Amino acid sequence: MNIFLKTLTIINFKGIKNFTVNFKEVTNIYGANATGKTTVFDAFTFLLFGKDSSDKKDFNIKPLDQQGIAAQRQENEVSGVIEVDGQQITVRHVHKEKWVKKRGEEEHEFTGNEHIYFWNEVPVNAGEYQNKVNEVLKEHVFKLITNPLYFPSLKWQDQRSVLQDIAGEITDEDIASTDKKFAALIDQLSGKSLKEFKTMISAQKKNIKQQLVEIPGRIDEAERSKPEPVDVESVNKQLESLEIEYSNLEKAILDKNEANELENAEVRKIQQRIHSLKLDNQAIEARIRQEHQKEIIDSKSASVDASAKVDKLESSLRVQKSQLGQLNKSHADHIERINRDIADIESRMDSLRVLFTATNAKEVQINNDDFVCHGCGRPYEDHDIEARKAKQIELFNQNKINELNSINERGISLKSDLAKRQQEISDAESQANSLRTTLEATIETLSSDLSSAKEELEAIKNNGSVHVVSVEERLLDEHQYQANAKEISDLTTSLENRPQTDYGDLRVKKSTIGAEIDSLRRKLNVSELIDKAENRISELKDQEKTLSQELADLEKQEFTIERFEKAKSDELESRVNGMFKYAKFRLFNRLINGGEEPTCVVTYEGVPFPDLNNAAKVQVGIDIINTLSAYYGVTAPVFLDNRESVSKIPDTAAQVINLIVSPEDQELRVA
């Protein structure tokens, strides 16, 4: 894809008031310093991306007066015609101040800036505008292929990333195919990355080296652990002599043990007899104590029984008296309740008598209203009146009889209730008297018995206690007990006077000789210890050889890995540098230890880019642009600032816009 800038119109943009450029394949823009040459490049980048050519978004767009004050109420506008593969696109980017006059205010107030975009004269919003620009050319690629100084200004990591993209991936298999040892190395990876494999080898080397450092110390330790050699024949003779003496001592101790066993058997027999006699005496003593205790109890039993009898009679007497008191109180309460009922019944009977007398004294009252017709008010006939009178009298008499009968029935019922209550009093009195008589008789009997019991107890106390013989006195009179005690004493004395067997010296001597035998046997083990130490030393030396060989093998692998990585880095540098005519790239730093670390340094004829003069930088920059344009498949206008310092630039398929310092041109001139 070829992007060609046809025209660019700049209005009120930075130091340019109104300027239009019609571009060709190579366009030269002349002007003295500060006349706006770089502003043309800034205007182009502002038109597309809203930034200046230095990639700054916040830069001063507005023209400044001589005092450095920005002009106000002016629209800042850049428009252009871009041809993309022969198709023209008109774009316009306007920066405008917003002034608002609020109601009631005389002055307009600045409220901010706004950006207005047009694509082929059609207004679009910022997002749509940027999407359309990116469809033509992404900003990152635009910077890479329009500014020869942009790529070298990137961080080395970003430069390296771009170069690796255009060089393509270099696989381990690609490098392995160039050397059999590399191929063998790849086979050993077993799914690990080369970095992981290196880390594993490094860890193995560290472990082996640590073991190799420790082995000499272990050998020295084994050497020092070897005991001094001994005279085996001499030691065996001493050992034989001591073992015979040790055996004789054991026999002597055994003989004494057998004799001691017989003595011990006799002692055990005497001890058993003493034990049997003591058991007999314990039985006798228990019997005597039991008899003694019984006599004590018997002597105290009569007094205890008499005292208990008094207590029991007193308790029974208290119970009977309490029951008598409760009977009297309960009976009195019962009689009182019945008397209250009788008084109530008699009161109601008196009321009935008064009511009966009053009812019986009632006389008939003739109602004359009954003799007049209620409908017409005319009196009835005489015979009707007499009939009505007779009926009133009959009704009165019948009602009176009914009332008197009712009163009489209620009186009879109350009389019956009264008789029942009176009978209850009689029955209660009879029952209470019977119980009272029984309790009083019992109380009298208990009182008499208590008096007799107290007299009996007093008599027992006055008679005094009976003397009881002590246990010790009884045992003195117990002949069998005393005989057993004497035999126990005699047997105990005989045990104390028996001879004691002592063979402590024999045991001490046996222990001493045993220790000497053990010491001699340990000496005989020296040769075995020496052989063991020699074997350990031999093992350690063999291990040292094996580890040394393993270390050498690992170092060979490390060397192969270093060669592999060097070959891979060389291949990458070769591929990258093969795509450029002037620019060369150092992609790895060679370390003192022989290793490498990634980097990215742009050079020209061995000189790093920052140290080049301006002409060389432009040449290298255009060379980079040519390669990147070929990779991305697009060319775009290349702006060359300070073009006057470069006599010749490399050939390029891109449109070239030279910004040339020309002191005699105080205004921009296009040629």
C-alpha positions in Angstrom: 0.0 0.0 0.0 1.3 3.5 -1.0 0.2 6.5 1.0 0.9 9.8 -0.7 0.3 13.2 0.8 -1.2 15.4 -2.0 -1.9 18.7 -0.2 -1.8 20.1 3.3 -3.6 23.3 4.4 -2.6 24.8 7.7 -4.6 27.7 9.3 -3.8 29.4 12.6 -1.7 26.4 13.7 1.3 27.2 15.9 3.4 29.8 14.0 1.6 29.4 10.7 -1.4 31.6 9.9 -2.4 30.3 6.6 -0.3 28.0 4.4 -1.0 25.4 1.8 1.5 22.9 0.4 1.1 20.8 -2.7 3.4 17.8 -2.4 5.3 15.8 -5.0 7.3 12.6 -4.8 10.1 14.8 -3.4 9.1 18.0 -1.9 11.6 20.6 -0.5 10.3 23.1 2.1 12.8 25.9 2.7 12.8 28.4 5.5 15.0 30.1 8.1 15.0 28.9 11.6 11.7 29.3 13.4 9.7 29.9 10.2 7.6 26.7 10.7 9.3 23.9 8.8 8.9 21.4 11.6 5.4 22.8 12.1 4.4 21.3 8.8 5.4 17.9 10.1 3.5 18.6 13.4 0.5 19.7 11.4 0.5 16.4 9.5 0.7 14.2 12.7 -1.9 16.5 14.3 -4.2 16.0 11.4 -4.0 12.2 11.7 -3.4 11.5 15.4 -3.9 14.7 17.4 -0.2 14.8 18.4 2.9 16.7 17.2 5.8 15.0 15.4 7.5 14.4 18.8 4.5 12.2 19.8 3.3 14.8 22.4 -0.5 15.2 22.7 -0.5 18.2 25.0 1.3 20.8 22.9 0.5 24.4 22.1 -1.5 24.6 18.9 -2.5 28.2 19.1 -0.4 31.0 17.5 1.5 33.2 20.0 2.1 36.9 19.8 5.4 38.6 20.5 4.7 38.5 24.2 4.1 34.7 24.0 0.3 35.1 24.6 -1.9 32.6 22.7 -4.5 34.1 20.3 -8.1 33.6 21.3 -11.3 33.0 19.5 -9.5 31.5 16.5 -10.1 28.1 15.0 -7.0 26.1 14.5 -7.4 23.9 11.5 -5.4 21.4 9.4 -6.8 19.7 6.4 -5.2 17.6 3.7 -5.7 15.3 0.8 -4.2 11.9 1.1 -3.9 9.4 -1.8 -4.1 5.8 -0.8 -3.2 3.5 -3.6 -4.6 6.1 -6.1 -7.8 6.8 -4.1 -8.0 10.3 -2.6 -9.2 10.9 0.9 -9.9 14.4 2.2 -9.5 14.8 6.0 -9.8 17.8 8.3 -9.1 18.4 12.0 -10.4 21.6 13.6 -9.5 22.8 17.1 -12.0 25.3 18.4 -12.5 27.3 21.5 -16.0 27.2 23.1 -17.3 30.6 24.3 -20.7 30.8 26.0 -22.7 33.9 27.0 -24.7 33.0 30.1 -28.1 34.6 30.7 -27.7 37.9 32.5 -24.0 38.2 31.7 -22.5 40.8 29.3 -19.3 38.9 28.5 -18.9 35.5 26.9 -17.1 32.9 29.0 -14.5 30.4 27.8 -15.7 26.9 28.7 -13.1 24.7 27.0 -11.9 23.4 23.6 -13.4 21.0 21.2 -12.1 19.0 18.3 -14.1 18.7 15.1 -13.3 16.0 12.5 -14.3 15.6 8.9 -13.7 12.6 6.7 -14.3 13.3 3.0 -16.1 16.4 4.1 -18.5 14.3 6.3 -18.5 15.3 10.0 -17.5 12.3 12.3 -16.8 12.0 15.9 -13.4 11.4 17.4 -13.7 7.6 17.7 -15.0 7.2 14.1 -12.3 9.5 12.8 -9.5 7.6 14.6 -10.9 4.2 13.4 -10.8 5.4 9.8 -7.2 6.6 10.2 -6.2 3.3 11.7 -7.8 1.5 8.8 -5.5 3.3 6.5 -2.4 3.1 8.7 -2.0 2.4 12.4 -0.2 5.1 14.5 2.7 2.9 15.6 3.5 1.8 12.0 3.1 5.4 10.8 5.7 6.6 13.3 8.1 3.8 12.3 8.0 4.6 8.5 7.6 8.4 8.4 10.3 9.5 10.9 13.9 8.2 10.4 14.8 9.0 14.0 11.8 7.3 15.6 12.9 3.6 15.6 16.3 4.3 17.1 14.6 6.4 19.8 12.6 3.4 21.0 13.6 1.3 24.1 16.0 -1.5 23.1 13.4 -4.1 24.1 10.9 -2.5 21.7 13.4 -2.3 18.9 14.4 -5.9 19.4 10.7 -7.0 19.4 10.1 -5.3 16.0 13.3 -6.9 14.6 12.4 -10.3 15.8 9.0 -9.9 14.2 10.4 -9.1 10.8 13.2 -11.7 11.0 10.7 -14.4 11.8 11.0 -17.2 14.5 14.2 -19.1 14.7 13.4 -22.5 16.3 15.7 -24.8 18.2 15.2 -27.4 15.5 16.6 -24.9 12.9 19.8 -24.5 14.8 20.0 -28.2 15.8 20.0 -29.2 12.1 23.4 -27.5 11.7 25.3 -29.6 14.1 25.0 -33.2 15.4 25.9 -32.2 18.9 23.1 -29.6 18.8 20.7 -32.3 17.7 21.8 -34.5 20.6 21.3 -31.6 22.9 17.7 -31.1 21.7 17.0 -34.8 22.3 18.2 -34.5 25.9 15.7 -31.7 26.7 12.8 -34.2 27.2 10.2 -31.5 27.0 12.1 -28.9 29.0 13.0 -25.5 27.6 16.7 -24.8 27.0 16.5 -22.3 29.9 15.1 -25.0 32.2 17.7 -27.5 31.0 20.5 -25.0 31.8 19.0 -24.4 35.2 18.9 -28.1 35.9 22.5 -28.6 34.8 23.6 -25.7 36.9 21.9 -27.2 40.0 23.5 -30.6 39.3 26.9 -29.0 39.0 26.4 -27.1 42.2 25.5 -30.3 44.0 28.4 -32.2 42.6 30.9 -29.5 43.4 29.6 -29.4 46.9 30.1 -33.1 47.2 33.6 -32.9 45.8 34.4 -30.2 48.3 33.2 -32.5 51.2 34.9 -35.7 50.1 38.5 -34.8 51.0 37.3 -34.0 54.5 35.5 -37.3 54.7 38.6 -39.2 53.6 40.7 -37.4 56.2 38.1 -38.3 58.8 38.3 -41.9 57.8 42.1 -41.9 58.0 42.0 -40.4 61.4 39.5 -42.9 62.6 41.8 -45.9 61.9 43.1 -47.3 65.2 46.8 -48.2 65.8 47.6 -51.9 65.0 48.0 -54.3 67.9 50.0 -57.6 68.7 47.2 -60.1 68.2 49.2 -63.1 69.5 50.1 -61.4 72.8 46.5 -60.2 73.3 45.1 -63.7 72.6 47.4 -65.2 75.3 46.3 -62.6 77.9 42.7 -63.2 77.0 43.0 -67.0 77.4 44.6 -66.6 80.9 41.9 -64.1 82.0 39.1 -66.3 80.7 40.3 -69.3 82.8 40.5 -67.1 85.9 37.0 -65.7 85.1 35.6 -69.3 84.8 37.2 -70.3 88.2 35.6 -67.3 89.9 32.2 -68.1 88.5 32.5 -71.7 89.8 33.5 -70.5 93.3 30.5 -68.1 93.4 28.2 -70.9 92.2 29.4 -73.2 95.0 28.8 -70.6 97.6 25.4 -70.0 96.1 24.5 -73.7 96.6 25.6 -73.6 100.2 23.7 -70.4 100.8 20.5 -72.0 99.3 20.6 -74.8 102.0 21.0 -72.2 104.7 18.2 -70.2 103.2 15.9 -73.2 103.2 16.5 -73.7 107.0 15.9 -70.0 107.6 12.6 -70.1 105.6 11.5 -73.1 107.7 12.1 -71.2 111.0 10.3 -68.1 109.6 7.3 -70.2 108.6 7.1 -71.6 112.2 7.3 -68.1 113.6 4.6 -67.0 111.3 2.3 -69.9 112.3 2.8 -69.2 116.0 2.0 -65.5 115.5 -1.2 -66.5 113.7 -2.2 -68.7 116.7 -1.6 -65.9 119.2 -3.5 -63.5 117.0 -6.5 -65.8 117.1 -6.2 -66.2 120.9 -6.0 -62.4 121.4 -9.0 -61.9 119.2 -11.0 -64.3 121.3 -10.0 -62.6 124.6 -10.8 -59.2 123.2 -14.2 -60.4 122.1 -15.0 -61.8 125.6 -13.8 -58.6 127.2 -16.0 -56.5 125.0 -19.0 -58.6 125.8 -18.6 -58.2 129.5 -18.3 -54.4 129.1 -21.5 -54.4 127.0 -23.4 -56.6 129.5 -22.4 -54.4 132.4 -23.8 -51.4 130.6 -26.9 -53.0 129.0 -29.3 -52.8 132.1 -28.8 -49.0 132.5 -29.1 -48.5 128.8 -32.3 -50.5 128.6 -33.9 -48.7 131.5 -33.0 -45.3 130.1 -34.4 -46.3 126.7 -37.6 -47.5 128.4 -38.1 -44.1 130.1 -37.5 -42.3 126.8 -40.0 -44.5 125.0 -42.7 -44.0 127.6 -42.2 -40.3 127.7 -42.5 -40.1 124.0 -45.7 -42.2 123.9 -47.2 -40.1 126.7 -46.5 -36.9 124.7 -48.1 -38.4 121.7 -51.3 -39.4 123.6 -51.6 -36.0 125.2 -51.2 -34.4 121.9 -53.9 -36.5 120.4 -56.3 -35.7 123.3 -55.7 -32.0 122.7 -56.3 -32.3 119.0 -59.5 -34.3 119.7 -60.9 -31.7 122.0 -60.2 -28.8 119.6 -61.5 -30.7 116.6 -64.7 -31.6 118.5 -65.3 -28.1 119.7 -64.8 -26.7 116.1 -67.3 -29.3 114.8 -70.0 -28.5 117.4 -69.5 -24.8 116.7 -70.1 -25.2 113.0 -73.3 -27.3 113.6 -74.6 -24.7 116.1 -74.1 -22.0 113.4 -76.1 -24.1 111.0 -78.9 -24.6 113.7 -79.1 -20.9 114.4 -79.4 -20.2 110.7 -82.2 -22.8 110.3 -84.1 -21.5 113.3 -83.8 -17.9 111.9 -85.3 -19.0 108.6 -88.1 -20.9 110.4 -89.0 -17.8 112.4 -89.2 -15.8 109.1 -91.5 -18.5 107.6 -93.8 -18.3 110.7 -94.1 -14.5 110.2 -94.8 -15.0 106.5 -97.4 -17.7 107.2 -99.2 -15.5 109.7 -99.2 -12.5 107.3 -100.4 -14.6 104.3 -103.1 -16.3 106.4 -104.4 -12.8 107.5 -104.9 -11.6 103.9 -108.5 -10.8 102.8 -109.9 -10.7 99.3 -109.9 -7.3 97.5 -112.7 -7.0 94.9 -111.6 -5.3 91.7 -114.6 -3.2 90.5 -112.9 -2.5 87.1 -113.6 -6.1 86.2 -117.4 -5.3 86.4 -117.3 -2.8 83.5 -117.0 -3.6 79.8 -113.6 -2.5 78.6 -115.0 -2.0 75.1 -118.0 0.3 75.7 -117.6 1.2 79.4 -121.0 -0.1 80.3 -121.4 -2.0 83.7 -122.2 -5.7 83.4 -125.5 -7.1 84.5 -125.9 -7.9 88.2 -125.8 -11.6 87.7 -122.6 -11.2 85.7 -121.1 -9.0 88.4 -121.9 -11.6 91.0 -120.3 -14.3 88.9 -117.2 -12.2 88.4 -117.0 -11.5 92.2 -117.3 -15.2 92.9 -114.6 -16.0 90.5 -112.3 -13.3 92.0 -112.9 -14.8 95.5 -112.3 -18.3 94.3 -109.0 -17.3 92.6 -107.9 -15.4 95.7 -108.6 -18.3 98.1 -106.8 -20.7 95.8 -103.7 -18.5 95.6 -103.7 -18.1 99.4 -103.9 -21.8 100.0 -101.1 -22.4 97.5 -98.9 -19.8 99.3 -99.6 -21.2 102.7 -98.9 -24.8 101.5 -95.6 -23.6 100.0 -94.6 -21.9 103.3 -95.6 -25.0 105.3 -93.6 -27.3 103.0 -90.5 -25.1 103.4 -91.0 -25.1 107.2 -91.3 -28.9 107.3 -88.0 -29.1 105.3 -86.2 -26.7 107.7 -87.6 -28.6 110.7 -86.1 -31.8 109.2 -82.7 -30.1 108.7 -82.8 -28.8 112.3 -83.5 -32.3 113.6 -80.5 -33.7 111.6 -78.2 -31.0 112.9 -79.3 -31.7 116.5 -78.7 -35.4 116.0 -75.2 -34.6 114.6 -74.4 -32.8 117.8 -75.6 -35.8 119.8 -73.6 -38.2 117.7 -70.4 -36.1 117.8 -70.6 -35.7 121.6 -71.0 -39.5 122.0 -68.1 -40.2 119.6 -65.8 -37.6 121.2 -66.6 -38.8 124.7 -65.7 -42.4 123.7 -62.4 -41.4 122.2 -61.6 -39.0 125.1 -62.2 -41.8 127.6 -59.9 -44.2 125.7 -57.1 -41.5 125.4 -57.4 -40.5 129.1 -57.2 -44.2 130.1 -54.1 -44.7 128.0 -52.5 -41.5 129.4 -53.1 -42.7 132.9 -51.5 -46.1 132.2 -48.5 -44.5 130.5 -48.0 -42.1 133.4 -48.0 -44.9 135.8 -45.5 -47.0 133.7 -43.3 -44.0 133.3 -43.1 -43.4 137.0 -42.1 -47.1 137.6 -39.5 -46.9 134.8 -37.9 -43.8 136.3 -37.7 -45.5 139.7 -36.1 -48.6 138.1 -33.5 -46.4 136.3 -32.6 -44.5 139.4 -32.1 -47.8 141.3 -29.7 -49.1 138.6 -27.7 -45.9 138.8 -27.5 -46.1 142.6 -26.1 -49.7 142.4 -22.9 -48.6 140.4 -21.0 -50.5 137.6 -19.4 -54.0 137.6 -15.5 -54.4 137.3 -14.4 -55.9 134.0 -10.9 -57.7 133.8 -8.6 -56.1 131.1 -7.3 -57.9 128.0 -3.7 -57.8 129.1 -4.6 -59.4 132.4 -6.6 -62.1 130.7 -3.6 -62.8 128.2 -1.3 -63.3 131.2 -3.5 -66.1 132.4 -3.7 -67.7 128.9 -1.1 -70.5 129.0 -1.1 -71.3 125.3 -0.6 -67.7 124.4 2.4 -67.3 126.7 4.0 -70.6 125.4 3.6 -69.4 121.8 5.2 -66.1 122.6 8.2 -67.7 124.3 8.8 -70.0 121.2 8.5 -67.0 118.9 11.2 -65.2 120.9 13.5 -68.2 120.9 13.2 -68.8 117.2 13.8 -65.1 116.4 17.0 -65.1 118.5 18.2 -68.2 116.6 17.7 -66.5 113.3 19.7 -63.5 114.4 22.6 -65.7 115.5 22.9 -67.7 112.2 26.1 -67.2 110.2 25.9 -65.0 107.0 27.4 -66.0 103.6 29.6 -63.2 102.0 31.0 -63.5 98.5 31.2 -59.8 97.6 35.0 -59.9 97.0 34.5 -62.7 94.5 32.0 -60.7 92.6 34.2 -57.6 92.5 37.1 -59.6 91.2 34.9 -61.2 88.6 33.7 -57.8 87.4 37.3 -56.5 87.2 38.5 -59.5 85.1 35.4 -59.2 82.9 36.2 -55.6 82.1 39.8 -56.6 81.2 38.5 -59.3 78.9 36.2 -56.9 77.2 39.1 -54.5 76.7 41.3 -57.2 75.1 38.4 -58.3 72.8 38.0 -54.7 71.6 41.7 -54.6 70.8 41.2 -57.7 68.7 38.5 -55.8 66.7 41.1 -53.2 65.6 42.0 -55.0 62.5 38.4 -55.2 61.5 38.0 -51.4 62.1 41.1 -50.7 60.0 39.7 -52.8 57.1 36.4 -50.9 57.4 38.1 -47.5 57.4 40.2 -48.6 54.3 37.1 -49.7 52.5 35.4 -46.4 53.3 38.4 -44.4 52.0 38.3 -46.5 48.8 34.6 -45.8 48.4 35.1 -42.1 48.8 37.9 -42.0 46.3 35.8 -43.9 43.7 32.9 -41.5 44.4 35.3 -38.6 43.8 36.3 -40.0 40.5 32.7 -40.6 39.4 31.6 -37.1 40.5 34.5 -35.5 38.7 33.6 -37.3 35.5 29.9 -36.3 35.9 31.0 -32.7 36.4 33.1 -32.9 33.3 30.2 -34.3 31.3 27.9 -31.5 32.6 30.5 -28.9 31.7 30.6 -30.3 28.2 26.8 -30.0 28.0 27.0 -26.5 29.2 29.6 -25.7 26.6 27.4 -27.2 23.9 24.5 -25.1 25.2 26.6 -22.0 25.0 27.6 -22.9 21.5 24.0 -23.6 20.6 22.8 -20.2 22.1 25.7 -18.5 20.3 24.7 -20.1 17.0 21.1 -19.1 17.6 22.0 -15.5 18.4 24.4 -15.4 15.4 21.6 -16.7 13.2 19.2 -14.0 14.5 21.8 -11.2 14.0 22.6 -12.6 10.6 18.9 -12.7 9.5 18.3 -9.2 10.9 21.4 -7.5 9.5 20.8 -9.2 6.2 17.6 -7.2 5.8 19.4 -3.8 6.0 21.8 -2.1 3.7 23.4 0.4 6.1 22.1 -0.3 9.6 23.6 -3.1 11.6 22.3 -4.4 14.9 24.1 -5.9 17.8 21.4 -8.1 19.5 23.6 -9.7 22.2 26.2 -8.5 24.6 29.1 -10.9 25.1 29.8 -11.4 28.8 33.2 -12.0 30.5 32.2 -15.5 31.5 31.5 -16.4 27.9 27.7 -16.0 28.1 25.4 -13.6 26.4 22.6 -11.3 27.4 20.0 -9.8 25.0 20.2 -6.2 23.9 19.6 -4.1 20.8 22.1 -1.5 19.5 21.7 0.2 16.2 25.1 0.8 14.5 26.6 2.1 11.3 30.0 0.9 10.4 30.5 -0.2 14.0 29.5 3.1 15.5 26.4 3.2 17.8 23.6 5.3 16.5 23.7 8.0 19.2 27.3 8.7 18.3 26.6 9.1 14.6 26.5 12.5 12.9 23.1 13.8 11.6 23.7 12.7 8.0 24.6 9.1 9.1 21.6 9.0 11.4 19.3 10.0 8.5 20.9 7.4 6.2 20.5 4.7 8.8 17.0 5.9 9.6 15.9 5.7 6.0 17.4 2.3 5.6 15.4 1.1 8.6 12.2 2.7 7.1 12.8 1.0 3.8 13.0 -2.4 5.5 10.0 -1.8 7.8 7.9 -0.5 4.9 8.7 -3.6 3.0 7.8 -5.8 6.0 4.5 -3.9 6.7 3.7 -3.6 3.0 3.1 0.2 3.1 5.0 3.4 2.2 4.1 6.8 3.7 5.6 10.3 3.5 9.0 10.5 5.1 9.8 13.9 6.7 13.5 14.7 6.9 14.3 17.6 9.2 17.6 19.5 8.8 17.9 17.9 5.3 20.5 20.5 4.4 23.0 18.6 6.5 22.6 15.5 4.4 24.2 15.5 1.0 22.7 12.3 -0.2 20.1 9.9 1.2 19.5 6.2 0.3 17.0 5.4 -2.4 13.5 4.9 -1.0 10.1 4.1 -2.5 8.4 6.5 -0.1 7.4 10.1 -0.7 10.1 12.3 0.7 9.5 15.7 2.3 12.7 17.6 3.0 12.7 20.3 5.6 15.7 22.5 4.7 17.1 25.4 6.7 17.5 28.4 4.4 18.5 31.6 6.1 17.5 33.8 3.2 13.9 32.4 3.3 12.2 34.3 6.1 8.9 32.7 5.0 8.3 29.1 4.0 9.0 28.3 0.4 8.1 25.1 -1.3 10.0 23.8 -4.3 
